Amino acid sequence: RNRGGLKQLSVQAFDSDPCSRASCGAAMSGSPRRPRSPTQQEERDRNRALLSSLNDRYNEFEQQSRQMHAIFQEDHALMKRELNEVAQELNSMKKTHGELTALKNELGQMDQKREEMRRSMADLQKNIGKTTGVSAEEFALLRKQLMDSGALRPPKPEVPHPEENPPVGAIELSENIFSTRLLLRLGFLQGQTEAHLQGGKDECGSSDSECIMDAAQFENVVGLQVPDVEPGSWGHFAITTGWLSVCVFTSLVQLLVLGIMLKYGLGEKQCLQSQTLWEWLLLHLSKALACIVLGGIVGKDVLGIINYWMVSELLQPTRSLEVTLTTIAQCFLCLAVIGANVVILMAMTSPADVWLNMTALQFIATLTCDMLDVAKSGTLGHSIGKTVTETNYVLTFKSEYPAWFSSTRNTVLLGIIFFVGSLASYVLITPDDMC
């Protein structure tokens, strides 16, 4: 419509301009063109300006119409999405309404069943009253009396009694040469037990003197490792007889060093010329602390000996003579180290000598662990080094503690604390010999 209006305005402007019509007629007739007057020129310029403004307005209107069309399309898409969401919500509400209706029907059915049950109970009580001559009130009274007496109460759950011998769980043996010897023996026994079980035997026969671990004991322990050596080979000889020789040699060295310290460490008893309060405190506190530190180290070894003995008792049906002798020897060594420490400390007059003596006695107490470290480094041979390095010192048991274990362990622990505390108090308050 804008273009038609623009064309109509152009025609009207052309018709109103006589000069234009005359010039067009002259041009068509072939007559010469006459010059325009100033009034005609101004009219022509006005018409041109009018056409230009109309063209600009048309372009502006077209741009606005395009923008409005784009906005209309966006609004249309938004309304469409909202209508879809509303339709989805309506569908979900219809579903929910259906579920609520079904639930309401189920509740109505349950109410009907409850009413039927109530009527049945009433009829049952009437029938019981007619049959037995007992009214509903008497029946309710009888039921209350039975409930009060406890005849109709459910039985109380039995409270489990605390276990006197709880499961053992994980036991960590001390990493020394004697524990390693025991674990190697048990590893060989486990390998022999596996061979017997795979051969179809449930337990070891009486003719197999080496196989002393039956099937129940084999399943009771987790963590034992079978040494990876061939029976009868040089490696097997090294980790059995050779390692036993290492244990015996280490024990003899411990006894020898302890005897030397007792014989030559005492010497002639020294006396003090003079002593200040600070010197007295430093000397006696050093003696008491040395007793406590060494007592703690020895106490750890004693508890490790108890675990060593218990592992042998749990896994070996017969008491091992070797384990018995090594247990006695280790306990005697612990007592000897503590006694030697006290005797030598009483003759000391210098705090430096006190700590040097304690270090020497600690070396004696931990020599079994140091020899194991030497063996792990491969100094005693590749077979021994490889086998003792792969040994696992943490075993997990499913059985229960022996009856003697808890009482023995608590008694030993209290005895160690009392013994070490008494020795530390004794060396602390005992006066020094003055010259």
Summary of the structure (lengths in Angstrom):
residues: 435
radius of gyration: 54.8
end to end distance: 138.7
largest distance: 164.0
contacts: 1135
relative contact order: 0.10
helix: 74%
strand: 4%
